[in-house]
């Protein structure tokens, strides 16, 4: 009986202690905020800007969208500053969860200068951490999913390297009010096994800048990400199929010049297949005015396939062209048609001779193009 009584008494004392602690924190906050002006920055009385230390933890890095020229990041944006107006007598830090209470405390109006779309994670609650120590040091951490613009240079696509940046600044407070700087130790934190679809992260660099605008000079931070495109996908999905399509178009050189259905089917089918594949590639890229490496490759493949189709047209015309002047025929080599001298004479032997030349000319030309194409576009590509 007595043990049960003491157990209930201890439980009541524990609950009362917790309630007293919560009440004490709220009382301290309410007392501090009575004379607190949320419109004044922390160092306004000293007539100096407030230093905001920023660290970014890149939780995930989305793939670059070449068509829209943007990329997405899931980032923990951590901001540190000192507000001496919030010094208190508590021997522990205060974590403020109440959104209404957070609105009563001054916070920097930090934003991404090159943002297209952004949102704060709200599952299962808003991913916001607001912590105040008894010395007035504040940690304001927000988990943001942001889609940022990135100007891509695609002349060497898909063997390109890109530099995308995230640009942080204050929207309304000039450098006389807010001064941003990166934390000295690990300003940009990355997971050990960070993966980016179709890209390798070569490195990054963080810098501080002064951004002059018509409304004033604003302190800003910038981080540049150096990215290299992984070309394994494009080799398998673009280069290998186009090589096979071009090679199939050469099969017509081994068919009889008068085999019209077979040679036409091969030429038209390969040309349409290549056109469809080129259309799929164009949908993945923005309509830029300059020529890309993939355009040069697909264009050359189309020339080879279309050239094979034109070669058949010439061969078929020669094979069915009648020779009316027999004396002229005697002067031309390989003019006679064959065994039956009574049948009309045509240039079929010349047509077959042209086929034999094309069997070596077309593959040789395509091979020469490869010897020029690959060294040119891979010369500046970082293979490490």
Wavefront OBJ file of the C-alpha trace (Angstrom):
o trace
v 0.000 0.000 0.000
v 2.728 2.445 1.020
v 4.794 1.552 -2.051
v 1.839 2.331 -4.295
v 1.326 5.657 -2.549
v 4.967 6.672 -2.973
v 4.913 5.647 -6.632
v 1.904 7.869 -7.326
v 3.500 10.711 -5.395
v 6.701 10.521 -7.415
v 4.698 10.464 -10.651
v 2.798 13.582 -9.610
v 6.030 15.344 -8.669
v 7.572 14.435 -12.036
v 4.561 15.779 -13.948
v 4.558 18.934 -11.868
v 8.271 19.419 -12.509
v 7.819 19.055 -16.270
v 4.898 21.459 -16.241
v 6.952 23.930 -14.214
v 9.807 23.649 -16.726
v 7.533 24.314 -19.679
v 5.885 27.211 -17.908
v 9.272 28.627 -16.968
v 10.471 28.568 -20.594
v 7.283 30.208 -21.791
v 7.484 32.815 -19.064
v 11.056 33.627 -20.027
v 10.118 33.962 -23.693
v 7.103 36.116 -22.971
v 9.190 38.332 -20.721
v 11.903 38.713 -23.370
v 9.430 39.468 -26.140
v 7.580 42.205 -24.256
v 10.053 44.845 -25.371
v 11.244 42.956 -28.449
v 10.871 44.662 -31.847
v 10.746 42.055 -34.605
v 11.346 44.762 -37.243
v 14.772 45.687 -35.814
v 17.745 43.511 -36.607
v 19.771 42.253 -33.618
v 22.673 44.711 -34.000
v 20.616 47.783 -34.840
v 21.549 49.488 -31.540
v 25.246 49.061 -32.411
v 24.703 50.452 -35.943
v 26.343 47.434 -37.558
v 25.131 44.529 -39.696
v 24.229 41.205 -38.162
v 26.520 38.365 -39.190
v 24.628 35.330 -40.478
v 26.673 32.128 -40.680
v 25.269 29.591 -43.130
v 25.883 25.915 -43.673
v 24.196 23.744 -46.286
v 23.778 19.994 -45.969
v 22.891 18.559 -49.375
v 20.583 15.692 -48.520
v 19.977 14.727 -52.175
v 20.862 16.122 -55.585
v 18.365 15.747 -58.414
v 19.369 15.196 -62.003
v 19.776 18.140 -64.330
v 16.861 18.729 -66.662
v 18.486 19.799 -69.920
v 15.189 20.755 -71.581
v 14.237 23.188 -68.769
v 17.807 24.033 -67.753
v 17.283 23.454 -64.037
v 18.102 21.020 -61.251
v 16.663 20.216 -57.827
v 18.282 19.820 -54.424
v 16.976 18.694 -51.053
v 18.955 20.807 -48.593
v 19.124 21.463 -44.865
v 19.707 25.234 -44.719
v 21.255 26.051 -41.332
v 21.588 29.691 -40.273
v 23.386 30.909 -37.146
v 23.412 34.400 -35.623
v 23.500 36.119 -32.243
v 20.606 38.170 -30.861
v 21.656 39.631 -27.502
v 18.066 40.685 -26.843
v 17.279 36.996 -26.203
v 19.851 36.450 -23.473
v 18.207 34.719 -20.505
v 18.880 33.076 -17.200
v 17.993 29.545 -18.219
v 20.800 27.005 -17.986
v 19.714 25.259 -21.187
v 18.768 26.089 -24.736
v 15.170 26.632 -25.794
v 13.657 24.922 -28.849
v 10.721 26.962 -30.079
v 8.132 24.873 -31.919
v 5.210 27.272 -31.867
v 5.001 29.004 -35.312
v 3.334 32.050 -33.765
v 6.137 32.398 -31.262
v 8.729 32.051 -34.039
v 7.106 34.909 -35.947
v 7.723 37.229 -32.983
v 11.505 36.752 -33.268
v 13.615 38.428 -35.956
v 14.829 36.110 -38.709
v 16.852 36.815 -41.881
v 14.842 36.886 -45.100
v 17.150 34.472 -46.901
v 16.161 33.247 -50.344
v 17.658 31.476 -53.344
v 18.390 34.038 -56.031
v 18.130 31.523 -58.903
v 15.138 29.586 -57.577
v 12.287 28.488 -59.835
v 10.219 26.657 -57.245
v 10.745 25.726 -53.598
v 8.900 24.297 -50.650
v 9.542 23.443 -46.996
v 9.018 19.802 -46.044
v 5.982 19.384 -43.816
v 5.909 15.611 -43.139
v 5.064 14.778 -40.445
v 5.425 18.350 -39.178
v 7.095 21.416 -40.704
v 10.819 20.605 -40.883
v 11.927 23.740 -39.016
v 14.315 23.898 -36.070
v 14.472 27.122 -34.057
v 16.843 26.941 -31.098
v 17.889 29.764 -28.757
v 20.662 29.472 -26.164
v 20.919 31.470 -22.951
v 23.678 33.599 -24.560
v 21.405 34.650 -27.418
v 22.878 32.380 -30.074
v 20.222 31.218 -32.524
v 20.110 28.209 -34.841
v 17.464 28.373 -37.533
v 17.446 25.220 -39.675
v 14.978 24.558 -42.488
v 14.707 21.587 -44.835
v 13.978 22.947 -48.306
v 13.330 21.220 -51.607
v 14.321 23.762 -54.277
v 14.353 23.708 -58.052
v 17.152 26.010 -59.226
v 17.966 27.306 -62.674
v 21.247 26.276 -64.293
v 22.478 27.691 -67.578
v 23.807 24.735 -69.556
v 26.371 24.894 -72.353
v 25.568 21.953 -74.602
v 28.047 22.268 -77.469
v 29.730 19.006 -76.387
v 26.563 17.188 -75.283
v 26.583 14.337 -74.237
v 30.314 14.666 -73.434
v 29.834 17.905 -71.505
v 30.785 19.211 -68.096
v 28.501 21.728 -66.403
v 28.776 24.178 -63.537
v 25.540 24.786 -61.638
v 25.258 27.137 -58.696
v 23.048 27.948 -55.743
v 22.905 31.674 -54.979
v 21.775 32.828 -51.513
v 20.986 36.387 -50.539
v 18.653 38.583 -48.513
v 15.566 39.783 -50.310
v 15.006 43.121 -48.563
v 17.918 43.755 -46.175
v 21.048 45.345 -47.629
v 24.603 44.656 -46.516
v 24.210 47.398 -43.892
v 21.729 45.165 -42.080
v 22.748 41.585 -42.917
v 26.150 40.190 -43.754
v 26.213 36.580 -44.915
v 29.242 34.340 -44.635
v 29.886 30.611 -44.750
v 30.750 28.750 -41.569
v 34.501 28.256 -41.360
v 34.367 24.485 -40.944
v 32.547 22.459 -43.619
v 30.344 25.124 -45.225
v 28.903 22.570 -47.659
v 28.243 19.148 -46.193
v 27.578 16.207 -48.485
v 26.646 12.576 -47.803
v 29.429 10.074 -48.386
v 27.406 8.203 -51.015
v 25.720 11.072 -52.834
v 24.484 9.943 -56.262
v 23.276 12.111 -59.128
v 21.425 10.523 -62.036
v 23.556 10.651 -65.222
v 26.169 12.910 -63.582
v 29.310 12.733 -61.470
v 30.013 15.458 -58.924
v 33.617 16.502 -59.556
v 33.713 19.102 -56.797
v 32.270 22.314 -55.440
v 33.436 25.762 -54.365
v 31.823 28.208 -51.927
v 32.317 31.963 -52.172
v 31.006 35.230 -50.743
v 29.903 38.046 -53.018
v 28.426 41.532 -52.922
v 25.432 41.742 -55.218
v 24.743 45.314 -56.422
v 21.124 45.981 -57.386
v 19.055 49.109 -57.971
v 17.600 48.767 -54.473
v 21.039 48.593 -52.846
v 24.025 46.357 -52.263
v 23.197 42.930 -50.879
v 25.493 40.418 -49.230
v 25.224 37.034 -50.910
v 26.701 33.553 -50.893
v 27.327 31.303 -53.850
v 28.219 27.644 -54.218
v 29.263 26.188 -57.576
v 28.869 22.483 -58.322
v 31.130 21.005 -61.023
v 29.300 18.174 -62.763
v 30.374 15.728 -65.464
v 27.787 13.873 -67.523
v 27.936 10.091 -67.489
v 27.810 9.049 -71.150
v 27.161 5.335 -70.679
v 23.430 5.876 -71.101
v 23.884 7.806 -74.346
v 26.371 5.298 -75.721
v 23.869 2.481 -75.271
v 20.720 4.391 -76.196
v 21.976 6.602 -79.030
v 25.403 5.780 -80.451
v 25.180 1.990 -80.595
v 21.680 1.934 -82.212
v 22.642 4.546 -84.815
v 25.798 2.612 -85.744
v 23.654 -0.499 -86.250
v 21.129 1.432 -88.337
v 23.855 2.813 -90.589
v 25.417 -0.640 -90.922
v 22.079 -2.167 -91.905
v 21.698 0.409 -94.676
v 24.914 -0.962 -96.247
v 23.311 -4.400 -96.732
v 21.599 -3.076 -99.855
v 25.007 -2.879 -101.613
v 25.079 -6.706 -101.693
v 21.629 -7.044 -103.261
v 20.974 -7.191 -106.977
v 20.536 -3.766 -108.600
v 17.093 -4.827 -109.834
v 15.959 -6.021 -106.397
v 13.791 -2.949 -105.936
v 11.487 -4.073 -103.060
v 14.357 -5.276 -100.865
v 16.649 -2.308 -101.376
v 13.852 0.260 -101.050
v 12.596 -1.391 -97.857
v 16.062 -1.317 -96.285
v 16.703 2.310 -97.269
v 13.322 3.704 -96.215
v 13.128 1.679 -92.992
v 16.575 2.702 -91.788
v 15.931 6.355 -92.678
v 12.600 6.455 -90.828
v 14.060 4.654 -87.811
v 16.907 7.121 -87.622
v 14.517 10.059 -87.977
v 12.374 8.752 -85.114
v 15.412 8.271 -82.901
v 16.636 11.805 -83.695
v 13.203 13.190 -82.792
v 13.374 11.507 -79.386
v 16.780 13.057 -78.760
v 15.520 16.537 -79.665
v 12.677 16.265 -77.141
v 15.199 15.878 -74.323
v 17.118 19.045 -75.234
v 16.273 22.748 -75.383
v 15.961 24.399 -78.832
v 19.359 26.109 -78.748
v 20.774 27.801 -81.830
v 24.217 26.186 -81.807
v 25.227 22.713 -82.984
v 25.744 20.007 -80.379
v 27.969 16.965 -80.573
v 24.933 14.695 -80.757
v 23.618 16.759 -83.705
v 26.853 16.216 -85.622
v 26.663 12.467 -85.025
v 23.000 12.053 -85.945
v 23.426 14.340 -88.948
v 26.311 12.273 -90.289
v 24.326 9.048 -89.758
v 21.431 10.509 -91.727
v 23.781 11.488 -94.541
v 25.140 7.934 -94.675
v 21.668 6.342 -94.733
v 20.277 8.857 -97.227
v 23.412 8.429 -99.350
v 22.839 4.671 -99.492
v 19.278 5.301 -100.649
v 20.471 7.686 -103.360
v 23.123 5.172 -104.427
v 20.403 2.588 -105.021
v 18.460 5.081 -107.124
v 21.511 5.625 -109.339
v 22.326 1.907 -109.507
v 18.776 0.948 -110.426
v 18.683 3.630 -113.116
v 21.934 2.345 -114.627
v 20.749 -1.266 -114.484
v 17.640 -0.407 -116.527
v 19.148 2.199 -118.841
v 19.181 0.783 -122.387
v 22.149 1.348 -124.659
v 20.923 2.349 -128.089
v 24.287 3.009 -129.721
v 26.135 -0.320 -129.962
v 29.276 1.421 -131.172
v 29.304 3.514 -128.011
v 28.802 0.362 -126.019
v 31.884 -1.208 -127.589
v 33.965 1.783 -126.507
v 32.788 1.518 -122.867
v 34.191 -1.208 -120.606
v 31.816 -3.701 -118.995
v 28.930 -2.577 -121.184
v 27.452 -5.899 -122.298
v 24.683 -7.412 -120.249
v 25.672 -11.051 -120.396
v 24.999 -14.275 -122.192
v 21.978 -13.375 -124.316
v 23.219 -11.004 -127.000
v 19.688 -10.532 -128.361
v 18.390 -8.921 -125.139
v 18.620 -5.128 -124.836
v 21.968 -3.982 -123.559
v 22.038 -1.856 -120.326
v 24.586 -0.428 -117.924
v 24.020 -3.222 -115.409
v 27.711 -4.012 -115.166
v 28.463 -0.376 -114.337
v 25.720 -0.548 -111.691
v 27.283 -3.620 -110.114
v 30.680 -1.953 -110.251
v 29.246 1.051 -108.395
v 27.843 -1.309 -105.746
v 31.268 -2.870 -105.271
v 32.830 0.578 -104.809
v 30.118 1.585 -102.325
v 30.817 -1.509 -100.203
v 34.179 -0.010 -99.346
v 33.484 3.701 -99.795
v 30.606 4.054 -97.325
v 32.167 2.084 -94.415
v 35.519 3.784 -95.057
v 33.929 7.244 -94.980
v 32.051 6.455 -91.772
v 35.196 5.072 -90.171
v 37.132 8.211 -91.130
v 34.373 10.328 -89.580
v 34.719 8.357 -86.328
v 38.488 8.936 -86.285
v 37.786 12.687 -86.386
v 34.638 12.845 -84.232
v 35.723 10.978 -81.113
v 39.153 12.598 -80.566
v 37.679 16.061 -81.157
v 34.862 15.815 -78.614
v 36.723 13.716 -76.067
v 39.880 15.846 -76.037
v 38.538 18.137 -73.267
v 36.399 15.512 -71.553
v 37.594 14.559 -68.078
v 37.728 10.766 -68.053
v 39.040 10.461 -64.509
l 1 2 3 4 5 6 7 8 9 10 11 12 13 14 15 16 17 18 19 20 21 22 23 24 25 26 27 28 29 30 31 32 33 34 35 36 37 38 39 40 41 42 43 44 45 46 47 48 49 50 51 52 53 54 55 56 57 58 59 60 61 62 63 64 65 66 67 68 69 70 71 72 73 74 75 76 77 78 79 80 81 82 83 84 85 86 87 88 89 90 91 92 93 94 95 96 97 98 99 100 101 102 103 104 105 106 107 108 109 110 111 112 113 114 115 116 117 118 119 120 121 122 123 124 125 126 127 128 129 130 131 132 133 134 135 136 137 138 139 140 141 142 143 144 145 146 147 148 149 150 151 152 153 154 155 156 157 158 159 160 161 162 163 164 165 166 167 168 169 170 171 172 173 174 175 176 177 178 179 180 181 182 183 184 185 186 187 188 189 190 191 192 193 194 195 196 197 198 199 200 201 202 203 204 205 206 207 208 209 210 211 212 213 214 215 216 217 218 219 220 221 222 223 224 225 226 227 228 229 230 231 232 233 234 235 236 237 238 239 240 241 242 243 244 245 246 247 248 249 250 251 252 253 254 255 256 257 258 259 260 261 262 263 264 265 266 267 268 269 270 271 272 273 274 275 276 277 278 279 280 281 282 283 284 285 286 287 288 289 290 291 292 293 294 295 296 297 298 299 300 301 302 303 304 305 306 307 308 309 310 311 312 313 314 315 316 317 318 319 320 321 322 323 324 325 326 327 328 329 330 331 332 333 334 335 336 337 338 339 340 341 342 343 344 345 346 347 348 349 350 351 352 353 354 355 356 357 358 359 360 361 362 363 364 365 366 367 368 369 370 371 372 373 374 375 376 377 378 379 380 381 382 383 384
